[in-house]
Every structure is written in structure tokens, then in C-alpha cells.
Amino acid sequence: MTPRLLFFSNLFPTAAEPYRGLDNATLLHALSSHFDIRVLSPRPTLPWAGNNFSPRREDKSLEPRWVPAVYLPKIGSSSNHLLMTTSLGPAFEETLQEFDPHIILSSWIFPDSCAALKLADGRLPVVAVAQGTDVHQYLRMPVRRSIILKTLPRASAVITRSRELAHLLAAAGFPSAKLHTIYNGVSQDTFQPRDQALARREAGLRPDARIILFVGNFYAVKNPFLLIRAVAKLDSGLLVMAGGGPLELRAHSVALTQQLWIARRMMSAVPKNDGYHTGENRPIDPRIIFTGRKTPAEIANLMNAADLLALPSNNEGVPNVILEAFASGLPVVASNVGGIPEVLDHPTLGRLFPRGDLDALVAALRDQLAAPRDAAAIRAHAARFTWDNAAAQYREILMAAMG
């Protein structure tokens, strides 16, 4: 008999938000040859907000069901897991009756996994997944920390996506015997080295530029403004920023300020008889380009067009984008935080710099741009990060939890 698995998390994509929890969806598809899977996805929302969710075409086989969950920003730390439990109660019981799962896999430890444990109430095992911010930030919040450490030990196991997350939970008092680190995978077919000149033509990028690539959400934790300021301090280099989010417009504003600063610096460096000073209309090439959100195939092409990937985050687990860069043979410059040094552990792979240190980031970018690239060695390092490997490790833990 094929075991039945219920996945419970707000981090699951929809047709309108195809990148939300994309790693979770990819994992579930990798597990689907061993489990019959259904998805119950709470969507934290204010009580009066509407909802209209539909699945991506490739996720229809998982029969995802989205249920609004009352969520109170900032003031709801002590109650959001209880509000989610109440909001999801009827849908959860219906799912138990109709699907009769053997086990729950829940991603995002608060409020999702805490709510899943309350809803399961010992009737079936729960394996929780810690992703990053749900440990880095929430363990520093006294109320959430207390709830997590009181509720989460009821889980049969907790999977962390970096060793550093496991260390943080263990240091907070969580039973270390229940902690298991499994790195995400990466599509080795989508992300692989290809011809750089061709990739640049397809992306509409200059063939002679030194290209620094940023891929991610424009959130404060990703610290995109630091990278914009760093590139402005380089003598040359083109920054391509792919992604979206609440700080995207502000990033455009910061970039415009830096572009003007670069232009003034360039104009002061050229002779007085140059076209800049004689009134001729001679535009300065942009140094920062925003592409908006891109599909995985488009990101793969940008990685092949780039000379390095830069990730100046304040906190991280092990970002998928770094593994994708490695699979593409692309070196990485990243802040020395979270699980990043667990995978960026050799000079061939790139450079680490202290979090938030602008001068160190500038130096790391400059050094990496000047260093020779060994794309084959970087690609070989990425070979162990496959979704099949990740799914095999998940399967072992899930089967053990089922007893």
C-alpha cells in the first residue's frame, strides 16, 4: 500500500504566486513516486480579506486546497498558531475523513507546524521543516520562542535545511535527537553551464560587461541596497537584479541615486574636450538593471550570462539560488551567515564577506571578478544537491516516523 502524506504549509505556490514555496512543491513532486500526496495550505490573512487561489498546472495532481487563516500581524505572536488551528479545523477534519493520511509533513515551524501539531493532536505523526527565518528571527522573539519550544517537541522529527538551523534549535533546548539536516536539491537539467555569449545575447546584455547577478526577493533580510551601493564603488561592472517584493520600488530609487553618483564620478574623470563637457548628447550606460521576476529557465540563462552571483543577505538558511548558481558553474559572493558557509566552503566556489560590511563586499566582488573561474569544479560541487537525493532522505525520516 502506498503511504498517504498530507503536506501542511502556507509556503506552497499558486498560479498567481508561482514562486511562493516553490522548493516545497518541487520536493513533493520528487516524493510523489513513494507517497500519495495531498496539500492543505493555510493562507494567513486579515479576517475581511478575500481569497481566490488556483493551482499551477503541474501541481493539480497534488489536489491543493487553500484555506484562509486569520492572522494578526505584529500583535498576534501569542495567538496566530491558535487562530490558524481554529481557521483550519473544519478543512483539516474533512481531509482526514476523505484522504485518511498516514503522516503530516509541515513546513514553517510557526505558526504552521505548531498549528499542524495541535490539529493532529496525536492522531498521526507530524514531521516539521524549519526553513530559515522561522528559526533565525522567531527564536529571538520571546513569545514565539516559548510557543515553539513548548509545541514543536511533539513532532516526530524536525528537518532543517541547514546545519546552522539545527544548532540554533538545539542550543535553544530542542531535543537534538529529533533534528535532521537535509539540503534542498536543484534541477541539474535546468541549471547547467552553457555558452556565456549566447546567454548574453538571449538576455539582451552587453557582451563585454562584467556582470554581477542578484536573484531574490526584495526584502530587508536580503539587503539589496548594500549590493547596489557596493557596485557603485566598483570601477566597472553591471549589476542585474532579478526578483520582486515590497522593497523593489525603493531599490529602484536607491539605484537611481547611485547611477547619478556614478555618472558624476565618470564625468569628473574625463578630459574637458570630451563629449560629456561639450554639450554633445552622449549617454552613460546604465550600471544597474532590474529585470523583475523571472522563470527558472530565465534565471538559469541569466546565471550563464553572469560572471558571479552576489547575495548580501542578513540571514539565510541555505538559499536555493546559491545551489542553482553552483549547478550553473557560477561562483558566488555571499555574506557569511546562516548555512551559506556550509556549502560555499572553498575558494573555487567564491567569496564570503562579513554581514553588512560594505567595504568587505566591494573587495570580495573585485577579487572574484579578477579570479579565474573553474566552472567544471563548481558544477561538480553541485552534483550532490539533487532533488532525488533530498527526497530519499525525506522518505527515510517519514517512514521512520510512521513506525
C-alpha positions in Angstrom: 0.0 0.0 0.0 1.3 3.4 -0.9 1.6 5.6 2.2 -0.5 8.8 2.2 1.2 12.1 3.1 -0.6 15.4 3.9 1.6 18.5 3.3 0.6 21.4 5.5 2.1 24.9 4.9 1.4 28.4 3.7 4.5 28.0 1.6 3.1 26.4 -1.5 2.7 28.0 -4.9 -0.4 29.2 -6.7 -0.9 30.2 -10.3 -0.7 33.8 -9.2 2.3 33.3 -6.9 4.3 30.6 -8.7 7.5 31.2 -6.6 5.9 31.0 -3.2 7.2 27.8 -1.6 8.4 26.5 -4.9 11.1 24.4 -3.2 8.3 22.6 -1.2 6.3 21.9 -4.4 9.4 20.5 -6.1 10.2 18.3 -3.1 6.6 16.9 -3.1 6.8 16.0 -6.8 10.1 14.2 -6.0 8.4 12.3 -3.2 5.3 11.5 -5.3 6.7 8.2 -6.6 6.8 6.9 -3.0 3.7 8.7 -1.4 0.2 9.6 -2.3 0.2 13.3 -1.5 -2.4 16.0 -0.8 -1.8 19.6 0.1 -3.6 21.7 2.7 -2.3 25.2 2.6 -3.3 27.8 5.1 -3.2 31.4 3.8 -2.7 33.8 6.6 -4.9 36.8 6.0 -6.9 39.5 7.8 -10.5 38.5 8.6 -12.0 40.7 5.9 -9.6 39.8 3.1 -10.9 37.8 0.1 -9.2 34.8 -1.4 -9.0 33.3 -4.9 -6.4 30.6 -5.3 -5.8 28.2 -8.2 -3.0 25.7 -8.7 -0.2 25.7 -11.2 -0.8 23.2 -13.9 1.9 20.9 -12.7 0.5 20.9 -9.1 -3.0 19.8 -9.9 -2.1 16.1 -9.2 -1.5 17.1 -5.6 -5.0 18.5 -5.3 -4.0 21.5 -3.2 -6.6 23.2 -1.1 -6.1 26.7 0.2 -7.9 27.8 3.4 -7.8 31.4 4.7 -6.4 31.5 8.2 -7.0 34.5 10.4 -3.6 36.2 11.1 -2.8 39.3 13.2 0.5 41.0 12.2 2.8 42.0 15.0 0.3 41.7 17.8 -0.6 38.1 17.1 2.6 36.4 18.3 0.9 34.7 21.2 -2.2 33.6 19.2 -1.6 33.2 15.5 -1.0 29.4 15.8 -4.3 29.1 17.7 -6.1 31.3 15.1 -4.7 29.1 12.4 -5.8 25.9 14.3 -9.3 27.3 14.6 -9.4 28.5 11.0 -8.2 25.2 9.5 -10.1 22.9 11.8 -13.1 22.0 9.6 -11.0 21.7 6.4 -8.4 19.5 8.3 -11.1 17.2 9.6 -12.6 16.9 6.2 -9.2 16.0 4.8 -8.7 13.3 7.4 -12.1 11.8 6.5 -11.6 11.9 2.7 -7.9 11.3 2.4 -7.0 9.4 5.6 -3.3 10.4 5.7 -0.7 8.3 7.5 1.6 11.3 8.2 1.8 15.1 8.0 4.8 17.0 6.6 4.6 20.6 7.7 6.9 23.4 6.6 7.4 26.7 8.5 7.6 26.0 12.2 5.4 28.9 13.4 2.5 29.2 13.1 2.1 26.4 10.6 3.8 23.4 12.2 2.6 24.4 15.7 -0.9 24.5 14.3 -0.5 21.2 12.5 0.6 19.6 15.7 -2.4 20.9 17.5 -4.8 19.8 14.7 -3.2 16.3 14.6 -3.5 16.0 18.4 -1.5 12.8 18.5 -3.7 11.0 16.0 -0.9 10.8 13.4 2.7 11.7 13.3 4.0 15.1 12.2 7.4 15.9 10.7 8.2 19.6 10.7 10.5 21.5 8.4 12.5 24.6 9.5 13.3 26.8 6.6 15.3 29.8 8.0 13.6 32.9 9.2 11.2 30.8 11.3 14.3 29.9 13.4 16.6 32.9 12.9 14.1 35.6 13.8 11.4 33.7 15.8 13.8 32.3 18.4 14.8 35.9 19.2 11.1 36.8 19.9 10.3 35.7 23.5 6.7 34.8 22.9 7.2 32.9 19.7 10.3 31.2 21.1 8.2 29.9 24.1 5.4 28.6 21.9 7.9 26.9 19.5 9.9 25.2 22.3 6.7 24.1 24.0 4.9 22.8 21.0 7.5 21.6 18.4 8.9 18.8 20.5 5.7 16.9 19.9 6.8 16.4 16.3 8.3 13.0 15.4 11.2 14.8 13.7 12.2 18.3 12.6 14.1 18.6 9.3 16.3 21.7 9.0 17.6 23.0 5.7 21.0 23.8 7.1 23.1 22.5 10.0 23.2 26.0 11.4 19.4 25.9 11.9 19.7 22.6 13.8 22.4 24.1 16.0 20.2 27.1 16.9 17.3 24.9 17.8 19.4 22.5 19.8 21.0 25.5 21.6 17.5 26.8 22.5 16.7 23.4 24.2 15.1 21.4 21.4 15.9 17.7 21.6 18.8 17.2 19.3 18.0 13.6 18.6 14.9 14.7 16.6 16.9 17.1 14.4 17.9 16.2 10.9 19.6 18.4 8.3 18.6 17.9 4.6 19.7 20.3 2.0 17.4 21.2 -0.8 18.0 20.0 -4.3 18.4 21.8 -7.6 17.3 20.9 -11.1 20.6 19.9 -12.7 19.0 19.9 -16.1 17.6 23.4 -15.9 20.7 24.8 -14.2 23.9 23.8 -16.0 26.8 25.6 -17.7 26.1 27.0 -21.2 27.7 29.4 -23.6 28.0 32.8 -22.0 28.0 34.8 -25.2 24.8 33.1 -26.3 23.2 33.6 -22.9 24.0 37.3 -23.0 22.5 37.7 -26.5 19.3 36.0 -25.3 19.1 38.2 -22.2 19.9 41.4 -24.2 23.1 42.1 -22.1 26.3 43.6 -23.3 28.9 41.0 -24.5 31.8 42.9 -22.9 30.4 43.7 -19.5 31.4 42.2 -16.2 28.0 41.1 -14.9 27.1 40.7 -11.2 23.8 39.0 -10.7 21.3 39.3 -7.8 18.4 36.9 -7.6 15.9 37.1 -4.8 13.0 38.8 -3.1 13.4 42.5 -2.3 13.1 42.1 1.4 15.1 43.8 4.1 16.7 40.5 5.2 18.1 40.1 1.6 19.8 43.6 2.0 19.7 44.5 -1.7 20.7 48.1 -1.0 24.1 47.1 0.2 24.8 45.4 -3.1 23.7 48.5 -5.1 26.0 50.7 -3.1 28.9 48.2 -3.5 28.6 48.1 -7.2 28.6 51.9 -7.4 32.0 51.8 -5.7 33.5 49.4 -8.4 35.3 51.0 -11.3 33.3 48.8 -13.7 30.6 46.1 -13.6 27.0 45.7 -14.4 24.5 44.7 -11.7 21.5 42.7 -12.9 18.8 42.4 -10.2 16.1 39.7 -10.8 13.2 39.4 -8.4 10.4 41.4 -6.8 8.9 42.3 -3.5 7.9 45.1 -1.2 11.3 46.9 -1.4 11.6 46.8 -5.2 10.5 50.4 -5.8 12.8 51.6 -3.1 15.6 49.7 -4.7 14.9 51.5 -7.9 15.2 54.8 -6.1 18.5 53.8 -4.4 19.8 52.6 -7.8 18.9 55.9 -9.5 20.8 57.8 -6.8 23.8 55.6 -7.3 23.6 55.9 -11.1 23.7 59.7 -10.8 26.7 59.4 -8.4 28.5 57.1 -10.9 27.7 59.5 -13.7 29.2 62.5 -11.8 32.3 60.4 -11.0 32.7 59.4 -14.6 32.3 63.0 -15.9 34.9 64.3 -13.5 37.4 61.7 -14.7 37.2 62.6 -18.5 39.1 65.4 -20.3 37.4 68.7 -20.8 37.3 68.3 -24.5 35.3 65.0 -24.2 31.7 64.9 -25.4 30.4 65.0 -21.8 31.6 68.5 -21.4 30.9 70.0 -24.9 27.2 69.7 -24.8 27.0 66.6 -27.0 24.3 64.1 -26.2 26.4 61.2 -25.0 24.5 58.9 -22.6 26.2 57.0 -19.9 25.5 53.2 -20.0 23.4 52.1 -17.0 25.2 50.1 -14.4 22.1 48.6 -12.6 19.3 46.8 -14.4 16.1 45.5 -12.9 14.5 42.5 -14.7 11.5 41.8 -12.5 10.6 38.2 -11.6 11.8 35.5 -14.0 11.0 31.9 -14.6 13.6 29.2 -13.5 14.7 28.8 -17.2 15.2 32.6 -17.5 17.1 32.7 -14.2 19.3 29.8 -15.5 20.0 31.9 -18.6 21.0 34.9 -16.5 23.3 32.8 -14.4 25.0 31.7 -17.6 25.3 35.3 -18.7 26.8 36.5 -15.4 30.3 36.5 -14.0 29.2 35.9 -10.5 26.1 35.8 -8.2 26.0 38.1 -5.2 23.9 37.5 -2.1 24.4 40.1 0.6 21.7 38.7 3.0 21.5 39.5 6.7 20.2 36.0 7.4 19.8 32.8 5.4 19.4 29.1 5.7 21.0 27.6 2.5 19.4 29.6 -0.3 18.4 27.6 -3.3 19.8 30.3 -5.6 23.3 29.6 -4.4 22.9 25.9 -5.3 21.4 26.9 -8.7 24.5 29.1 -9.3 26.8 26.2 -8.4 24.9 23.9 -10.8 25.4 26.6 -13.5 29.1 26.7 -12.9 28.8 30.3 -11.5 30.9 31.5 -8.5 29.1 33.2 -5.6 29.9 36.2 -3.4 27.8 36.0 -0.2 27.6 37.2 3.3 28.9 34.8 5.9 25.6 34.0 7.6 23.4 31.0 8.3 24.1 27.9 6.3 25.9 29.6 3.4 29.4 28.7 4.6 28.3 25.1 4.8 28.0 24.9 1.0 30.3 27.8 0.0 33.3 26.2 1.6 36.2 26.5 -0.9 37.8 29.5 -2.7 37.0 27.9 -6.1 33.3 28.5 -5.3 33.5 32.2 -4.5 34.0 34.5 -1.6 32.4 35.1 1.8 32.3 38.6 3.5 31.1 39.7 6.9 27.4 40.6 7.0 26.6 44.2 6.3 30.3 45.2 5.7 30.2 47.4 2.6 34.0 47.7 2.1 34.4 44.0 2.5 31.7 43.3 -0.1 33.3 45.7 -2.5 36.7 43.9 -2.0 35.1 40.4 -2.4 33.3 41.5 -5.6 36.5 43.0 -7.0 38.6 39.9 -6.1 36.1 37.4 -7.5 35.7 39.3 -10.8 39.5 39.2 -11.2 39.8 35.5 -10.3 39.8 32.7 -12.9 36.6 30.6 -13.0 36.6 26.8 -12.8 33.0 26.2 -14.0 33.6 22.4 -14.1 34.7 22.2 -10.5 31.8 24.4 -9.3 29.4 22.2 -11.2 30.9 19.1 -9.7 30.4 20.5 -6.2 26.7 20.9 -7.0 26.2 17.4 -8.2 25.2 16.2 -4.7 22.4 18.7 -4.4 19.7 16.9 -6.3 16.0 16.6 -5.5 16.2 12.8 -5.8 18.9 12.8 -3.0 16.8 15.1 -0.9 13.6 13.1 -1.4 15.4 9.9 -0.5 16.5 11.4 2.8 13.0 12.8 3.5 11.5 9.4 2.7 13.7 7.7 5.2 12.7 10.1 8.0 9.0 10.0 7.1 8.9 6.2 7.0 10.7 6.0 10.4 8.2 8.5 11.9 5.3 6.3 10.6 6.9 3.5 12.6 
